[in-house]
Amino acid sequence: MITPYFLENFWGEKNNGFDVLYHNMKHGQISTKELTDFIRERSTIEEAYARSMTKLAKSAGNFSQLGTFAPVWDVFKSSTEKLASCHMELVRKLQELIKEVQKYVEEQAKAHKKTKEEVAPTLEAVQNIQSISQSLQKSKEIYNAKTVEQERLRKEGATQRDVDKAGVKAKKATETYKSYVEKYATAKSEFEQKMAETAQKFQDIEENHILHMKEIIRSYSQSVDETHIQIGEVHNEFVRNIENTSVESLIQKLSESKGTGKERPGPIEFEECNAAIATEGAKPRKRKPFGIPGRRKDKDTDSTESTEVEAVNTANGAPPGYYGSIDIQNANVPKVDADGFCIRPEVNENDAKDNSFYSSSDSEDEDEPRKFHVQIKPVQPNNGTHQNRANIDELKASIGNIILSPSSSGQMRRNQSRITGVPTLGSKAQGSRDELAKPRVPTPYELTNNDLLSLDPLSPALPIGSSSSVSSSTVPLPNRPTTPLAAGALVPPPRPSSRPKLPTGKLTGINEIVRPFSPPKASNASPPPPTAPLARAESSSSLSSNASLSAGNTPTVGTSRGPSPVTLGSQDALPIAVAFTESVNAYFKGADPTKCIVKITGDLTLSFPMGIIKVFTTNPSPAVLTFKLKNIGRLEQILPNQQLLYSDPSQNDSNSKDFWFNMQALTSYLRKASDQSPSASYYNVDILKYQVQSDGIHSTPLNLAVYWKCTSGTTDLRVDYRYNPESMASPGALTNVQILVPVDGGVTNTHSLPNSIWNSEQSKCLWKLGDISEKSENEGAGSLRAKFELSNGPSNPSTLAVQFMNEGSTLSGVDMELQGTGYRLSLNKKRFATGRYMADC
């Protein structure tokens, strides 16, 4: 029986033992997963080693088989193949072990889920005694203060009325204090009972977990040990084979396989020369020590046979009959002497120089080039096509066997030039949709100044290209089209009654187009009450989005130099601030709502005061910071910071998820941030990122539709917009709304309603609308119209860019709630802003 260590060592002043033991149980799942990863990595290494050994064995079989040492390579090959087999057997055993560990992981998750339900009453008892302890401490302080006050009044000779009044307060404080003492006694008794049971339960769980983990490790070590034994046997066999392969056996084997015979050369006796016979057969001859090409030293029979063989081989792979037939009977067969050597025919000097197949003279210098006379008989005409077809087929077969080396300079390069003009409408629109549809490396997206004129929607950073003044990388775009809504769901808005009209003829040509956005109104409805007019061209600063959309695991630690935080005591609940920042990216195509593409991403950032670092570092076991992420039903993906956060994989609540911090890692990061910026008052840490499910145009806070009418002399533009409160969790005003439209064609004059700003240098038109909400004119619906007079028309319809932001709300509705004690939420800030918000006609 193991000593009940958990029961004896997890009480303490703050009663945080339950929290530590519960999260320790959760860490058991992490340990099991990490052990699985370790075994899987070992299996991968063993498999790679086995494949390398197999490759080495094949190479040993291909080594030189010449020489005395050649048979030894067979020993190396056999031994290496057996070693590879041993390692592959270990891979198989490790794969089986991984399956067992994964089965244990599933059982462990179920056991932890059951334990969580069983210890819920203990958690309530812990929270109850912690709450009563705080109230008891406060009531004690009040009691002491009131008692001292009453005694002071008596000693100072105060009026009886003041003394009595102080006595009443002291009596009330005494009763309150006594009541909390009694409550504490009851809560203490209940807490000790439940905590004792729970501590033992947690220890039992940990004992079983460690025993199971040790059993897994035992199986692992046994598999490795068995493999080592097999490897040792293979090695011993290799040593024996090498020892049995003696020097004598290797030399004997070479002698038997490569020997040239055992008969030695016989004796040769001296024979006297017969001068008469020698002079009779001798003939003058100028011969060179080396044979001249074309001369034959064979006998007559051999020469004839060789000629026949050459006749067969002269075609050099050509089909039969290609060079015509060879007449052996009438062939010019050379004459031979008694010894069988060819006799050179006598010809004149000119013929020998022009027509001789052999060299012009046996005494000529060997360095002179040889001259050959070759005559090829042409192909005889043939009316049939069979032979030609055979020739073509053989030619194709010959060409098919030719392999051409790839050219090293033939690589194609993408055109990296920057587009300076405005592309055609078709390519531009498709490029914009493709640009939004394909995944990108997530990076921040900011404007360099306070004017939307610095944003160029036709730059390479946007779907269509000219030069851009955007300072940093673009916001990530959606990697899939979102679900579109049904077409025809929106109707045009009525014309605002308070809006002034332009003179006749100034803005004509596109007024007859049906507007797609308008709040539905009954035909017999009374006129709407006066509302706040829509803001026109007002001076306002441009949005600069600070949302970080990188999906890395390393936390982003920022610093804030705001007001100095209050001094934090070890007994106080530590203040934590949270910020939700979301970015909406959208692309609208004409007035068709089904073609709208939307992507919404968000970041969750926590802010810690400077004083919290001292609390963490002085407390060896600080309370675990735990929180619940609520209203996550609309989230498509959640990416927690794996270096700082843990989560429970067994949770099955589709609308919330629990997370808790790795306190050691959090303390380390905050300490590092403090060392880098010691004067900062707060430290911001990005802990979580998410992507929101979108519902097409219904998910956009501001619906858009664009119409162009381009002629050689003028360009008419209309932009319809509508505020969409249904897209927000808590509808709020869209602030700092700005719309930018590039117009080419040499604009000489502009007329717009409401008034806009024309930048002639950049050829861009900018509307600054201020705030848009349900309280705006026509409940936030309206139109922007402009006529541009041109000197070099017609214009090309371009992509317009929109920017706005909202403080106090999000599009996802996600929220956060701290769990447990020791921390309090001092601020919960929410905002969203545009990323790449564009519209085409």
C-alpha positions, 0 to 999 in steps of 0.5 A, a space after each residue: 500500500 502506497 503512502 497517501 501523499 496526495 492526502 497529506 500534501 495538497 491543503 495549504 492556505 489558499 486551498 488550491 490543492 484540488 486545482 493542482 491535482 485536477 490539472 495534474 490528472 489532465 497532464 497524464 493524457 499529455 504524457 501518454 500522447 508524448 510517449 506515443 510520439 516518442 515510440 512512433 519516432 523510434 519506429 520511423 528511425 528504425 525503418 529508415 535504418 533498415 532500408 539503408 541496410 538493405 540498400 547497403 546489402 545490395 551494393 555489397 552484392 554489386 562490388 567487384 567479383 574479381 580478385 582473391 577477396 571477392 568471396 568475402 563480399 557474399 559474407 558481408 551481403 548475407 550479414 547485412 541483409 539479416 541485420 536489416 531484417 532484425 530492424 524491420 522486425 523491431 519496426 513491426 513490434 513498435 507499430 503493434 505497441 503504438 496501437 496498444 498505447 492509442 487504445 489506452 489513450 481512449 480509455 484514459 480520456 473516458 476515465 478522466 471524463 467520468 472522474 471530472 463528473 465525480 469530483 464536481 461536488 468537491 470543486 463546489 466545496 473548494 469554491 465555497 470555503 474559498 469564498 467564505 474564507 475571504 468573507 470571514 477575513 473581511 468581517 473580522 477586519 470590520 469587527 476589529 475596527 468597530 470594536 476599537 472605534 467604540 473603545 476609543 469613543 469611551 476613552 475620549 469621553 464622547 457623548 453617550 449617543 455616539 458611544 451607543 451608536 458605535 456599540 450597535 455597529 460593533 455588536 452587528 459586526 460581532 454577530 456577522 463575524 460569528 456567523 462567518 466563523 460558524 459557516 467556515 466551520 461547516 464549510 471546512 468540515 465538508 471541504 476536508 471530507 470531500 477533499 480527502 476522498 478526492 485526493 485519494 481518488 486522484 492518487 489512485 488514478 495516478 498510480 494506475 496511470 504510472 503502472 500502465 505507462 511502465 507496462 508500455 515501457 517494459 514492452 518497449 524495452 523488451 522489443 528493443 532487447 530482443 532485437 539487440 539479441 538478434 543483432 548479436 547473433 547475426 554479428 557472431 555468425 558474421 565473425 564465425 564466417 570470416 574466421 572460417 574464410 581462411 587465406 588458404 581457402 580464398 587462394 584455393 578457390 581463385 586457383 580452381 575457378 580462374 586457373 589456366 591449366 597444370 601442364 607446363 611448357 615442353 622443351 624445344 630443341 635447336 633445328 638447323 636451317 636448310 638454306 636451299 629450301 629457304 632461298 627458294 621460297 624467299 621473295 623480296 618484300 617491303 613489309 612494315 612491322 604493323 599491318 595496314 588496314 585492309 591487308 589480310 594475313 589469313 589463308 585463302 580459305 579463311 579469306 573467302 570465309 571472311 569475305 562472305 561474313 563481311 558481305 552479310 555484315 556490310 549493311 550495318 543494320 540496314 534492312 535486307 536489300 537496302 544496298 543491293 545484292 553482292 555478286 560473289 562470283 564476279 567479285 574482285 577477289 585478291 590474289 594470294 601468294 604461297 604463304 596466303 598473303 594478298 598480292 597487290 595488283 599492279 596499277 599506274 600511279 594515277 589510278 593508285 592515287 585515285 582509286 586504290 582501296 589500300 594506301 598509296 604506298 607501303 612505304 608512306 608515312 603512317 601519319 598520313 591520313 588513310 584514303 578510302 573509296 566506298 561505293 554504295 549501290 542505290 536502292 532499286 525502285 520498287 512498286 510495292 509499299 511493304 518494303 518501304 513501310 518496313 524501312 519506315 518502321 525500323 527508322 522509327 524504332 531507331 529514332 525511338 531509342 535515341 535519348 536527348 539530354 535536357 537542355 540546361 538553359 531551357 528552364 521557363 521563368 515566370 514573368 515577374 514584372 509588375 503590371 502598370 496598366 488596368 487589365 480587362 474586366 474579365 481577367 480582372 474579375 476572375 483574378 480577384 476571385 482566384 486571389 481571394 480563393 487561394 490560401 496565403 501566408 497570413 501577415 498583417 495588413 496596414 495602411 501607411 497613413 491616415 488616408 485610404 488614397 494610400 491603398 491601391 486595390 489594383 496593386 500586386 498585393 491586391 487581386 489586380 495590379 499596378 503599383 501599391 503604397 501598402 506598407 506590409 503584406 496582405 491579410 490572408 484570404 479565404 481558401 474556399 468559396 463560402 456558401 452563397 445566399 439565394 439570389 434576389 433576396 435584396 431589393 433596392 432602397 428608396 431614394 433619400 428624401 433629404 438628399 439634394 439632387 444634381 442638375 439635370 444631365 450631370 449624373 444620368 445613364 445608370 439611374 435606371 439600374 435596379 439597386 440590390 439593397 434596401 430594407 423591406 417596407 410596406 406599401 402603406 407604411 407612414 413616412 419614417 421619423 427624422 433620422 440622423 443624416 448620413 455622414 458625407 465627406 468628413 475628415 476622419 483617420 484611416 483604419 490601421 489594422 493591428 490584427 496579427 494573423 500568423 498561425 505560428 505556435 510561438 506567442 507574440 509578447 507585446 508591451 504596453 506603456 499605459 497607466 501604472 498597475 496597482 500593487 498586487 498582493 498575494 491574496 488579491 485576485 489578479 486582474 487579467 484583460 482580454 481583447 478579441 480582434 477580428 478581420 473581415 475579408 470580402 469580395 463582391 461581384 456586381 449585384 449578384 449576392 451568390 458570388 460574394 466570397 467572405 473570410 473572417 478570422 480572429 485573434 484572442 489576446 490576454 494582457 497581464 499587469 507588470 506586478 503579476 510577474 512578481 506574484 508568479 515568480 515568488 509563488 512556487 505553485 501559482 493558481 492555474 489560469 483557466 478559462 472557457 471559450 464560449 459561443 464557439 458554435 460558429 467557429 470553423 477552426 481554433 488554433 491555440 498557442 501550443 506552447 502556452 495552452 492545454 485543452 481537454 480533448 474529451 470535451 464534447 460541448 459544441 458551444 464551449 471549450 476549456 483551456 488552461 495555461 502552462 504556468 511555468 511557460 507563461 511565467 518564463 515568457 512574461 519574465 523574458 518580456 519584462 527583461 526586454 521592456 522593464 518599464 512597461 506596465 502591461 504585457 500582451 500575449 497572443 494565445 489563440 487564433 480562430 476562423 469563423 464560418 461565413 454565410 456569404 453576403 449575410 456575414 458582411 457588415 456592409 453589403 456592396 454593389 457596383 455599376 459602371 457605364 463607360 463611353 469614350 467621353 464620360 464614365 458613370 459610376 454608382 455604388 450601392 451599400 447597405 448596413 447589415 446588423 444581422 452579421 454582428 453579434 451586437 450591432 454597432 456603428 461602422 466607423 470611419 467608412 471610406 470607399 476608394 475607386 481608381 478611374 483611368 481614361 484621363 479624368 478632366 472633371 468630376 461630379 459626385 454625390 455625396 461630395 468626394 475627393 479626387 486625386 489627379 496624381 493617382 487617378 482615384 476617387 475617395 468618399 469619406 462617409 464617417 459612421 454608418 448604423 441603423 440610425 443613419 439615413 434609410 437605416 444605413 442604406 444608400 448610394 454613391 454616384 459620380 460622373 467623370 469627364 474623360 480626355 482619353 476614354 473609355 475607362 476600364 471598370 476597376 476594383 474598389 476598396 472599402 475600409 471601416 471598423 467597429 469597436 465593442 462588437 465581433 462578428 463571431 459572438 465568441 466570448 471568454 469566461 475565467 474559471 476557478 479562483 485567483 484571477 478576475 477579468 478587468 477588461 473585455 475588449 471587442 472590435 473588428 475591422 476590414 481586411 481586404 474588402 473589395 467590389 467589382 462590377 
